[in-house]
Amino acid sequence: MSFRLAAPRIVVSAALACVLIAWPGSVPSAAATLDGNESDLVAAVNSFRAARGLARLAISDTLTFASKWMATDMAVYDYFSHTSRDGRAPVQRMTDAGYPGPQTYTGENIAAGYASAAEVLNGWINSPAHYAVLTNPNYRAIGVGRAYTDASTYHAYWVMDVGGIVDAATAVPSFDLGYHGAWSGQSPDVTLSPGETATLVVALRNTGYRGWYRGNPGQQANLGTADPLDAQRWDLDSGWPSASRIGTTTTAYVGPGQVGWFQFQVRAPSSPGSYVLRARGVIDGTTWLEDPGIYWTITVR
């Protein structure tokens, strides 16, 4: 397997240096959605910094958004660079995601080909330039993104964006991750006896500009429970991936403009009545798709 590190990009706004150092307390951001690998890297970076007496980094929604976008872009389009295909440098991507990049210190580390967060961190520690980003005392916020695809050169791509301000803003809607979906059809409601199972299907059209890759974290389209999101539906679960994830696409790849089919089973609860199952598409670790109001009524008699 090939591994690669790129020289980090560090931007310092010298005019604000004295002010920024005096801002150790900032408004914490809302919790960002990280998958297991991304959470592991954030934890590893913070443990590494804490062991050296450095401030732990708060998770920033906007930096997370920017890093996930870049990791996915590199994986999908098979390149490795701090400059995205549309010509944007790290600070521009962070700013476009809603982070106050021009007002503070910003930095970025990237890596490719590493299987785990521990391997990524070790690679950065052993690279002087990346080590400098990890140990910079001016950073207060972090965002991490990881994307994987078998079709790319290095398969796994990692991005860590850091900044000197802990922002409370969420990512601006205009910064598009490229994942969208629209309802295309579904099976009808069902009437079942207690304990009986039935197969249901729904079709979603990929209206974004990125493909859905089954088996690739951060790029796989799943059908999640909705209203509320991630509701635990043990009452209807019949062989689902989890009580809040109903299923994934039946095909390995659904490209832009194509229709992805989701097929799954429901099991009727033991008590008669009407049970409503609401669902919505989701790219776990990246974003929820649009909500077209998908639902089924399961009548148990």
Secondary structure, DSSP 8 states (H G I E B T S, - for coil): ---EE---EEE--GGGHHHHHT-------------HHHHHHHHHHHHHHHTTT----EE-HHHHHHHHHHHHHHHHHT---SS-TTS--HHHHHHHTT--GGGS-EEEEEEES-SSHHHHHHHHHTSHHHHHHHT-TT--EEEEEEEE-TTSSSSEEEEEEEESS-------TTS--S--EEEEEE---EEE-TT-EEEEEEEEEE-SSS-EETTSTTT-EEEEETTTTT---TTTBSS-SBTTEEEEBSSSEE-TT-EEEEEEEEE--SS-EEEEEEEEEEETTTEE-----EEEEEEE-
